[in-house]
Amino acid sequence: MKCWRMYLAGSLVAGILSAGVVTAAPAPTAAKSKQSTNVVRLAVRGLHCDGCAAAVEKALNGVKGVKSAKVDRKAGHAVVSTDGKTKPEELVSAVNRTKKFSATVEK
């Protein structure tokens, strides 16, 4: 059995909609992003464990314009998606500033 409050609320909404007072709005459509996305691949040295990979990801995600960063510790590289305005040199600098790891842009 339904709660009487839920029943009344449902009846009220149904009555308002059937009276034409309020119409249901169409479902919102996803706006297409007009911003360009750039993917940069970095070679990263000094990755020994998953904690190292997390530290590099944190450093990369802290750079303005970075949308996502994924570090593969075993392969020794990072794949970074940016807004297209971020320069690869900024990403390399962010990794190198950690003093524990070093990075270069892969061609």
RODO-2510 file (C-alpha; in nm, 4 decimals, decimal comma):
residues 107
     n   res          X          Y          Z
     1     m     0,0000     0,0000     0,0000
     2     k     0,1261     0,3463    -0,0878
     3     c     0,1795     0,6180     0,1626
     4     w    -0,1139     0,8602     0,1512
     5     r     0,1251     1,1516     0,0976
     6     m     0,2738     0,9892    -0,2094
     7     y    -0,0770     0,9129    -0,3378
     8     l    -0,1912     1,2743    -0,2942
     9     a     0,1260     1,4143    -0,4477
    10     g     0,0915     1,1838    -0,7466
    11     s    -0,2734     1,2760    -0,7899
    12     l    -0,1925     1,6453    -0,7678
    13     v     0,0807     1,6232    -1,0311
    14     a    -0,1416     1,4145    -1,2602
    15     g    -0,4242     1,6665    -1,2218
    16     i    -0,2019     1,9631    -1,3028
    17     l    -0,0579     1,7916    -1,6098
    18     s    -0,4003     1,6815    -1,7380
    19     a    -0,5398     2,0337    -1,6900
    20     g    -0,2679     2,1696    -1,9156
    21     v    -0,1349     2,4070    -1,6532
    22     v     0,2137     2,2660    -1,6782
    23     t     0,3543     2,0658    -1,9637
    24     a     0,6404     1,8256    -1,9411
    25     a     0,9632     1,9726    -2,0729
    26     p     1,1560     1,7815    -2,3374
    27     a     1,4613     1,5946    -2,2192
    28     p     1,7747     1,8085    -2,2335
    29     t     2,0181     1,7234    -2,5092
    30     a     2,3871     1,7045    -2,4518
    31     a     2,5660     2,0071    -2,5922
    32     k     2,8508     1,9174    -2,8215
    33     s     3,1848     2,0437    -2,7053
    34     k     3,3439     2,2852    -2,9478
    35     q     3,6725     2,2811    -2,7597
    36     s     3,9526     2,0834    -2,9117
    37     t     4,1150     1,8043    -2,7197
    38     n     4,4815     1,7263    -2,7499
    39     v     4,6410     1,3993    -2,6368
    40     v     5,0041     1,4071    -2,5259
    41     r     5,2078     1,0964    -2,4536
    42     l     5,4985     1,1267    -2,2122
    43     a     5,7818     0,8857    -2,1335
    44     v     5,8196     0,8830    -1,7545
    45     r     6,1263     0,7497    -1,5733
    46     g     6,1401     0,6580    -1,2051
    47     l     5,8085     0,4745    -1,1710
    48     h     5,8546     0,1902    -0,9215
    49     c     5,5070     0,1294    -0,7799
    50     d     5,1429     0,2294    -0,8101
    51     g     5,2064     0,5087    -0,5602
    52     c     5,4616     0,6547    -0,8020
    53     a     5,2066     0,6418    -1,0838
    54     a     4,9479     0,8123    -0,8618
    55     a     5,1952     1,0884    -0,7729
    56     v     5,2649     1,1569    -1,1410
    57     e     4,8921     1,1558    -1,2221
    58     k     4,8325     1,4049    -0,9411
    59     a     5,1072     1,6324    -1,0719
    60     l     4,9695     1,6176    -1,4262
    61     n     4,6086     1,6731    -1,3190
    62     g     4,7253     1,9845    -1,1352
    63     v     4,8231     2,1522    -1,4622
    64     k     4,5657     2,3996    -1,5910
    65     g     4,3894     2,2637    -1,8981
    66     v     4,4439     1,8941    -1,8237
    67     k     4,1223     1,6972    -1,8639
    68     s     4,2647     1,3590    -1,7628
    69     a     4,5948     1,1841    -1,7048
    70     k     4,6590     0,8108    -1,6985
    71     v     4,9980     0,6674    -1,6060
    72     d     5,1036     0,3144    -1,7017
    73     r     5,3761     0,2256    -1,4535
    74     k     5,4853    -0,0937    -1,6287
    75     a     5,5154     0,0696    -1,9710
    76     g     5,6697     0,3836    -1,8234
    77     h     5,4465     0,6326    -1,9966
    78     a     5,1600     0,8735    -1,9334
    79     v     4,8744     0,9647    -2,1646
    80     v     4,7352     1,3112    -2,0974
    81     s     4,4231     1,4688    -2,2493
    82     t     4,4309     1,8482    -2,2518
    83     d     4,2090     2,1329    -2,3663
    84     g     4,4359     2,1974    -2,6634
    85     k     4,5851     2,5114    -2,5096
    86     t     4,8206     2,3357    -2,2696
    87     k     5,1720     2,2990    -2,4046
    88     p     5,3481     1,9613    -2,3712
    89     e     5,6395     2,1413    -2,2041
    90     e     5,4077     2,2387    -1,9170
    91     l     5,3286     1,8713    -1,8583
    92     v     5,6960     1,7734    -1,8639
    93     s     5,7742     2,0530    -1,6162
    94     a     5,4988     1,9373    -1,3805
    95     v     5,6446     1,5855    -1,3685
    96     n     6,0032     1,7072    -1,3373
    97     r     5,9085     1,9428    -1,0498
    98     t     5,8291     1,6392    -0,8356
    99     k     6,2073     1,5780    -0,8176
   100     k     6,1364     1,2026    -0,8026
   101     f     6,0446     1,1447    -1,1669
   102     s     6,1505     1,2749    -1,5057
   103     a     5,9485     1,2989    -1,8241
   104     t     5,9986     1,3681    -2,1922
   105     v     5,7459     1,4037    -2,4732
   106     e     5,7158     1,0917    -2,6857
   107     k     5,7075     1,1561    -3,0576
***
